[in-house]
Amino acid sequence: MTPAARLSAAIELIDTIDAQRVPAAKALKEWGTAHRYAGSGDRAAISGLVWDVLRRRASSAWIMDEDTARARVIGMLRLERGLDTEAIAALCDGSRFAPGPLTESERAALTSRSLADAPAHIAGDYPEWLDGYLAQVFGDDRVAEATSMASRAPLDLRVNTLKARREKILASIAHLGAKPTPWSPLGLRIELGADARNPGIHSEEDFIKGAIEVQDEGSQLAALLSNAKPGEQVIDLCAGAGGKTLALAAMMQGKGRLIATDHDKRQLAPIYERLSRAGVHNCDVRTPKGEGDTLSDIHASADLVLIDAPCTGTGTWRRNPDAKWRMRPGALEVRLKDQVTVLDRAAALTKPGGRIAYITCSVLPPENADQVRGFLARHPDFTVVLPAQTVTVLWDKAEAFAAATLQSSEGLLMTPRRTGTDGFFVSVLRRTG
């Protein structure tokens, strides 16, 4: 397919997503099935265009002064891909399979309009109802922060220290262009261009043997900041598919007791195979059954309870750009209730002197600092471990990392703009009595 034909396909797909209100991933999969002549490179390029349009949905429409699939695609080419009017016109020339030629009004918009006077939620590409929350945490920087959350994320890998060292893996996957991550001592990063296909990590020998896992650097850091130690009793209370469980197991060096559970047993389904591949032998996976408590034998005896809390996922917008446009206020209210429940459950499991690592992949204050303040009001026998103390696990990177994060008396916040990671909030809470 020509670049112009790919552009036409992207316009068609955005129309479908708008009209049928379907997730972008589903629309892309169905398009690929119906257009088998499109090669893998074509599908990757079209997917890149669609995701970029969703990342810049509001600002692209503003630039073009028109909210249609075509307008958003054209506006995205200017804002996200950096093409000038003539380069866009060359793609939209009306030839076979190409979009129709630019109209006079489209040319005028491309050459004269900017985001200088756009409202913050337009310039930052997020739903208007979230503006107050983002202003609360970022203030006048919210457009810049949100714009970074709209950029394509790199592919990050975590080296499993139960099986390998980073230097060895760096050499063995050099063909993928991997480089060490800036902060995590366990991370490797593969930068991806706008039209790049995700490399086949799952077919790499190092992945098959369990030496590497796909995990954003922010998620790696969140696990590291929990400071799980060999010999401890550690509970991963919202283990899901096991990403942070695997990280905890490596930190514990196979020593101690690691328990992984989740309220939704369907989320736990992949964890067994992942633990086996990673060489983890000290993890007890507890699947919920009926109304019984999977942790009824744990009575204030855990050294560490890690909560990878259910949240709105606002910190992962660069990976799930269509999710932010489907998010509604009611979803936040549900998540806040879930977080209170899991925090209170963790408090009962933690021994005196033990700690809770509360983690969200959200940047919204109600899910982060506000939630921690509410927990402390309900549980005065807990106190926050100051971020300056938690970051010491990063050794020589600790001071620079701390300076890059947004800190408060409740914890620290990573963002794409500040730390180059997904958005993660981390608060470590110690039980004092």
C-alpha positions in Angstrom: 0.0 0.0 0.0 1.2 3.5 -0.7 1.4 6.1 2.2 -1.6 7.8 0.7 -3.6 4.6 0.7 -2.7 3.9 4.3 -4.0 7.4 5.1 -7.3 6.6 3.4 -7.5 3.4 5.5 -6.9 5.4 8.7 -9.7 7.8 7.8 -12.0 4.9 7.2 -11.1 3.3 10.5 -11.6 6.5 12.5 -15.0 6.8 10.9 -15.8 3.2 12.0 -14.6 3.8 15.5 -16.7 7.0 15.8 -19.9 5.5 14.2 -19.8 2.1 15.9 -18.3 3.2 19.2 -15.9 0.2 19.2 -12.5 0.0 20.8 -9.7 0.9 18.4 -8.0 -2.4 18.9 -11.1 -4.3 17.8 -11.7 -2.1 14.8 -8.1 -2.5 13.7 -8.2 -6.3 14.1 -11.5 -6.5 12.1 -10.0 -4.3 9.4 -7.0 -6.5 9.1 -9.2 -9.6 8.7 -11.3 -8.0 6.0 -8.2 -6.6 4.1 -5.8 -9.6 4.0 -3.9 -8.1 1.1 -2.5 -5.6 3.5 1.0 -6.7 4.7 2.3 -6.5 8.2 4.1 -3.3 7.5 0.9 -1.8 6.1 -1.1 -2.8 9.1 1.5 -1.5 11.5 1.6 1.9 9.7 -2.2 2.2 9.6 -2.4 1.2 13.3 0.2 3.9 14.1 -1.9 6.5 12.2 -5.1 5.5 14.0 -3.4 5.6 17.5 -1.9 8.9 16.8 -5.2 10.4 15.7 -6.7 9.1 19.0 -3.8 10.6 21.0 -4.4 14.0 19.4 -8.1 13.8 18.8 -9.2 17.1 20.3 -6.3 19.2 19.2 -6.3 17.9 15.7 -10.0 18.8 15.3 -9.3 22.3 16.8 -6.5 22.9 14.4 -8.7 22.0 11.4 -11.8 23.8 12.9 -13.8 20.7 12.0 -14.4 17.5 14.0 -14.6 14.8 11.3 -12.4 11.7 10.8 -10.7 13.3 7.8 -10.1 16.6 9.7 -8.6 14.8 12.7 -6.3 12.7 10.5 -5.1 15.7 8.6 -4.7 17.7 11.8 -2.7 14.9 13.4 -0.3 14.8 10.5 0.6 18.4 11.3 0.6 18.2 15.1 2.0 14.7 15.8 3.9 13.9 12.6 5.2 17.4 12.0 4.3 17.5 8.3 3.8 20.9 6.6 0.9 21.8 4.4 2.6 20.8 1.1 3.7 17.5 2.5 0.1 16.8 3.6 -1.2 18.0 0.2 1.1 15.5 -1.5 -0.5 12.7 0.4 -4.1 14.0 -0.2 -3.9 14.4 -3.9 -7.0 12.6 -5.0 -5.1 9.9 -6.9 -6.1 6.2 -6.8 -6.7 5.1 -3.2 -5.6 8.5 -1.8 -7.7 10.9 0.2 -9.3 13.8 -1.8 -7.3 17.0 -2.4 -7.1 19.5 0.4 -9.9 22.1 0.2 -9.1 25.8 0.5 -10.5 25.9 4.0 -8.3 22.9 5.0 -5.2 24.7 3.6 -6.1 27.8 5.4 -6.6 26.0 8.7 -3.2 24.2 8.3 -1.3 27.4 7.6 -3.1 29.8 10.0 -4.5 28.0 13.0 -2.6 27.0 16.2 -3.2 25.8 19.7 -2.2 29.1 21.3 -5.7 30.0 22.2 -7.1 26.5 22.7 -8.5 25.6 26.1 -6.3 23.4 28.2 -8.3 20.2 27.7 -8.1 20.8 23.9 -4.4 21.6 23.8 -3.7 18.7 26.1 -6.1 16.2 24.5 -8.1 15.0 27.4 -11.8 15.0 28.4 -12.9 18.4 29.7 -14.4 16.9 32.9 -10.8 15.9 34.0 -9.4 19.4 33.7 -10.0 20.3 37.4 -8.2 17.1 38.6 -5.2 17.7 36.3 -5.0 21.3 37.3 -5.0 20.2 41.0 -1.9 18.1 40.5 -0.1 19.9 37.6 -1.4 23.5 37.7 -0.3 25.4 34.6 1.9 22.5 33.5 -1.1 20.3 32.8 -1.1 20.9 29.1 2.6 19.9 28.8 2.1 16.9 31.1 -1.0 15.7 29.2 0.8 16.2 25.8 3.6 13.9 27.0 0.9 11.4 28.0 -0.3 11.5 24.4 3.0 10.6 22.9 3.8 7.0 21.8 5.5 5.0 24.6 8.7 3.0 24.1 8.8 -0.8 24.7 10.4 -1.5 28.1 11.7 -4.8 29.3 12.7 -6.0 32.8 15.6 -8.4 33.2 14.7 -11.3 35.5 17.7 -11.4 37.9 16.7 -15.0 38.9 18.0 -16.0 35.5 20.2 -13.3 33.9 22.0 -10.1 34.3 21.2 -6.9 32.3 24.6 -6.7 30.6 24.2 -10.2 29.2 20.7 -9.6 27.9 21.7 -6.2 26.5 24.3 -8.0 24.3 21.9 -10.8 23.3 19.1 -8.5 22.1 21.4 -5.9 20.6 19.7 -6.5 17.2 16.5 -5.0 18.6 18.3 -1.7 19.4 17.7 -2.1 23.2 19.4 0.3 25.6 19.5 0.6 29.4 16.5 2.4 30.9 17.4 5.8 32.6 16.3 4.8 36.1 15.7 1.1 36.6 18.8 -1.0 37.1 16.8 -3.9 35.6 15.3 -2.2 32.6 16.0 -2.2 28.8 14.3 0.2 26.4 13.4 -0.2 22.7 12.4 3.1 21.1 9.7 2.8 18.5 9.1 5.1 15.5 5.6 6.3 14.4 5.2 3.5 11.9 7.3 0.8 13.7 6.0 -2.6 14.4 6.4 -3.9 17.9 9.3 -6.3 17.8 8.5 -10.0 18.4 9.7 -10.1 22.0 7.7 -13.2 22.7 9.6 -15.2 20.1 13.0 -14.1 21.5 15.0 -16.9 23.2 15.6 -14.7 26.3 11.8 -14.3 26.7 11.0 -17.9 26.1 13.6 -18.9 28.8 12.1 -16.4 31.2 15.1 -14.0 31.3 13.1 -10.9 30.3 9.5 -9.7 30.7 7.7 -6.8 29.1 7.2 -4.2 31.8 7.2 -0.4 31.7 10.1 1.2 33.6 7.6 3.0 35.8 6.1 -0.3 36.9 9.6 -1.7 37.5 10.4 1.3 39.7 7.1 1.0 41.6 8.0 -2.6 42.5 11.6 -1.6 43.5 10.4 1.2 45.7 8.4 -1.4 47.8 11.9 -2.7 48.9 10.8 -6.3 49.1 13.6 -8.3 50.7 14.7 -12.0 50.8 13.2 -13.9 53.6 10.1 -11.6 54.0 6.5 -12.6 53.9 5.1 -10.6 50.9 1.6 -10.4 49.6 0.7 -9.1 46.2 -2.9 -8.3 46.8 -4.0 -7.3 43.3 -1.6 -9.5 41.4 -3.6 -9.7 38.1 -1.5 -11.3 35.4 1.6 -11.2 37.7 3.8 -8.4 36.3 4.7 -7.0 39.7 4.6 -10.5 41.3 7.5 -11.5 39.1 9.4 -8.4 40.0 8.9 -9.1 43.7 10.0 -12.7 43.4 13.3 -11.6 41.8 13.8 -9.0 44.5 13.3 -11.7 47.1 15.9 -14.0 45.3 13.6 -17.0 45.8 13.8 -16.7 49.6 10.8 -16.0 51.8 7.1 -16.4 51.3 5.3 -14.7 48.4 1.6 -14.9 48.1 -0.3 -13.6 45.0 -4.0 -13.2 44.8 -6.7 -11.1 43.1 -10.4 -10.6 43.6 -10.9 -11.5 40.0 -9.7 -15.0 39.3 -9.9 -14.4 35.5 -7.1 -11.9 35.9 -4.9 -14.5 37.5 -5.1 -16.9 34.6 -1.7 -16.1 33.0 0.2 -15.9 36.2 1.0 -19.7 36.5 2.8 -20.0 33.2 4.6 -16.7 33.8 5.9 -17.8 37.2 7.0 -21.2 35.8 8.9 -19.5 32.9 10.6 -17.0 35.2 11.8 -19.8 37.5 9.8 -18.6 40.6 9.4 -21.4 43.2 8.4 -19.5 46.4 5.1 -18.0 45.2 1.7 -19.3 46.4 -1.1 -18.2 44.0 -4.4 -18.1 45.8 -7.4 -18.0 43.5 -10.7 -16.8 45.1 -13.4 -19.4 45.5 -16.9 -18.3 46.3 -17.2 -15.9 49.2 -14.3 -17.3 51.3 -11.3 -15.2 52.2 -8.2 -16.5 50.4 -6.0 -14.9 53.1 -7.9 -16.0 56.2 -4.7 -17.5 57.6 -2.8 -14.3 57.5 -3.3 -12.3 60.7 -1.2 -9.1 60.8 1.9 -11.0 59.9 2.9 -9.7 56.5 6.2 -7.7 56.1 5.0 -6.2 52.9 1.6 -5.9 51.2 1.8 -4.6 47.7 -1.3 -3.0 46.2 -1.3 -2.5 42.5 -4.6 -0.8 42.9 -7.5 -0.9 40.5 -7.6 2.6 39.1 -8.7 4.7 36.1 -5.4 4.1 34.3 -4.9 7.8 33.4 -1.1 7.2 33.7 -1.2 4.8 30.8 -2.9 7.0 28.2 0.0 6.9 25.9 -0.5 3.1 25.6 -4.3 3.2 25.6 -5.2 6.5 23.9 -8.7 5.6 23.1 -9.4 4.7 26.8 -9.3 8.3 27.9 -12.1 9.3 25.5 -14.3 6.5 26.8 -13.7 7.3 30.4 -16.6 8.6 32.4 -16.9 10.2 35.9 -18.8 7.1 37.2 -15.7 5.0 36.5 -13.6 7.1 38.9 -16.2 6.8 41.7 -16.2 3.0 41.3 -12.4 2.8 41.5 -12.3 5.0 44.6 -14.5 2.6 46.4 -12.4 -0.4 45.2 -9.2 1.3 46.5 -10.7 2.0 50.0 -11.7 -1.7 50.2 -8.3 -3.1 49.2 -6.4 -0.6 51.4 -8.4 -1.5 54.5 -7.9 -5.2 53.7 -4.1 -4.6 53.4 -4.0 -2.9 56.8 -5.4 -6.0 58.5 -2.7 -8.1 56.9 0.3 -6.0 57.8 2.3 -6.7 60.9 3.6 -3.9 63.3 6.7 -2.5 61.6 5.5 -3.9 58.2 4.5 -1.8 55.3 2.0 -1.3 52.5 3.2 -0.2 49.0 0.2 1.5 47.5 0.6 1.9 43.7 -1.7 3.3 41.0 -1.1 3.9 37.3 -3.1 7.1 37.7 -2.2 10.8 38.0 -5.5 11.9 39.5 -5.3 13.2 43.1 -8.5 11.4 44.3 -6.9 8.1 43.6 -3.5 9.0 45.0 -2.7 11.6 47.7 -6.4 12.0 48.7 -6.8 8.2 49.0 -3.7 8.0 51.2 -4.9 10.8 53.5 -8.2 9.0 53.8 -6.4 5.8 54.7 -4.3 7.5 57.4 -7.4 9.0 58.9 -9.0 5.6 59.2 -5.8 3.9 60.3 -3.8 6.2 62.6 -1.3 3.4 63.4 0.2 3.8 59.9 2.5 6.6 58.7 3.9 7.5 55.3 7.6 6.6 54.6 8.9 9.8 53.0 9.8 9.6 49.3 13.4 10.6 50.1 13.7 7.4 52.0 12.0 5.1 49.5 14.1 6.2 46.6 17.3 5.1 48.3 16.9 1.6 46.7 17.9 3.2 43.4 21.4 3.9 44.9 23.3 6.3 42.6 20.2 7.3 40.7 18.1 8.0 43.8 18.8 11.8 44.1 18.2 12.5 40.4 15.1 10.3 40.3 13.6 12.0 43.3 14.2 15.4 41.7 12.4 14.3 38.6 9.3 13.1 40.3 6.5 15.2 41.7 6.6 14.6 45.5 4.1 15.2 48.2 3.8 14.2 51.9 1.7 11.3 50.7 4.1 9.8 48.1 5.7 10.4 44.7 4.3 10.6 41.2 6.1 9.6 38.0 4.9 11.0 34.6 6.0 10.6 31.0 7.2 14.3 31.0 9.1 14.1 34.2 10.5 10.6 34.3 9.9 9.2 30.8 7.8 6.4 32.3 4.0 5.8 32.4 2.3 7.8 35.1 2.7 5.9 38.5 1.9 7.0 42.0 3.7 5.2 44.8 3.2 5.6 48.5 4.8 3.4 51.1 2.9 3.2 54.4 4.5 1.7 57.6 2.5 0.3 60.4 3.9 1.8 63.6 1.9 -0.1 66.2 
